[in-house]
Amino acid sequence: MSECKLNHSHEEVKNKFESQAAFLPEDMKELFNQFFLKEHTQELLNEVFHLLKKYDLAPSEEKNERNNRLYMVLKNV
């Protein structure tokens, strides 16, 4: 996954989630709903955005890695 220097807003992260939701594990969706109810640091918003970016095109091994990181983030906020 490439890193970029752009800061992504709460709304951009939410839009990215909505565009990728059909490809995410079903049990992760409620965690995202809880995530969007809170304020988060810019660093965390950027990380979640990049984990979601092109999720649907990622090979399954990479999806597993992204899922693991997303679960860690979403369960600890």
N, C-alpha and C positions, 0 to 999 in steps of 0.2 A: 504494500500500500504506500502510495506516495504521500508525503506530508506537504502541506501548503501553508503559507503564512497569512492567509485570509482569516479573519475572525467571523465566525458564523453566529447569527442571532438565534435566540430561542425559537423564533418563527421559522427560520430556515431549517433548523434541526427538525422541528415538527413536520414541516413539509417534506423533508427527506424521508423521515420515518413513514409518513403516509404513502409516499411513492414506493416504498420498499416493504410495507407491512405484509403484503400477500406472500412474500418470500421468507419472512421471519418465522421462527417457531411460535406456535400459537400461544404458549404460556408466557412468552416474552412481551406480548402486546399489553397485558395488564400492568406489567412493570413499567412500560413506557408511559402508560396513562398516569401512573403515580409520579413518574419522573417529570412530566410536563406540568404538574401542579406546583412544583417548587422552582425556586431560583437556583441557578448554578453558575459556577465560575466560567469565565471565558475559555479557559483551558479545557474544562470538562465538556463544554458545548462543542468545541472544536474536535475533541477526540471522538465523541459520539457521532458527530456529523461524518467524520472520515471512516468510522467503522460501518456506517450505513451506506456510504457512497459506493455505487456500483456493486452493492451486496449481491444483487440478482445475477451478476455476471461472474462472480468469484467462483473458483473451483471449490469442490466440497471440503477439501482440507483447510483451505483458507476460511471458508464459512465457519467451520468448527472453531478455528482460532478466534474469529471475530465474535462468534456466539459466546465463547468462554469469557472474553474481555467484556462484552456487553452485559452478561449476567453479573460479573464482578462489579461493574459500575452501577448497574440498575438496582442491585440488591443492597448496596452500601450507601445510597444517597437518601 
